[in-house]
Amino acid sequence: MATVTREGLGLLASVRDLDEVALVLAAGVPLIDLKEPARGALGAVAPDLIRDAVTLVAGRALVSATIGDTPTNTDELQNRVRAIGDCGVDFVKVGLLADATLPSALAAMAPLSDRYRLVAVLLADRARPTRQTLQEIADAGFAGAMLDTEDKARGSLPQIIPPQELTAFVRAARERGLLTGLAGSLRLADIPSLTPLGVDYLGFRGGLCDGGRVSALNAEKVRKAMAALAAPRARTA
């Protein structure tokens, strides 16, 4: 796994195949996220593809991958985390809800946090996380927490969650030593309003495509996102 440091606001680009891995790698994207958008907000790709992607990236960027829809069975949850983590990714993303299912899920994953860098993906349009939610995630040994949305048709994350709540989430997560991310149908136009929040990564998929999140990435949009995040206002966030 690569060394993870906080170097200002970075782009997380979700990719579905090796061609897209090569595209975002050439653009200098710092965090490449393997996900199959046709399978939902947290659709998983095959472990063989993840291993091939890790080999292609060869440490030139960080790599994350999702385990898919989070199972309620704790044994299956642990098996999926191991299956993805053992592919050599830097982060294993696990979808979580800030509800009654959270304690058992965290208890199942806490023993794995020494071996894998776990990132909690909190689906904010289903249940809003609290400071206590983030404390429990940090106590379970997670490396990061990310706000995302499940229903992409509802609009972008800033249209669903007020700016003060996004600010509070980022601040509370960072106070607990967690890397932070914001995602959820983000558009390039959202970047200026999100850069001052102090978040580590902004996650994009549909905003980098021409025909929605299930279509192919557009190289020019990836370059525009990178340029926007490198602007002076982003570096001073």
Protein Blocks (a to p, Z undefined) as FASTA:
>chain_A
ZZdddebjadddddfbfklmmmmmmnopabdcdddfknojklccdfklmmmmmmmnnopa
ccdddebjadfblklmmmmmmmmmmnopabdcddddddfklmmmmmmmmmmmmmpccddd
ddfkloccdfklmmmmmmnopabdcdddfblmnopfklmmcfklmmmmmmmmmmnopacd
deehiafklmmmmmmnopabdcdfklmpfnojkbccdfklmmmmmmmmmpmklmmZZ
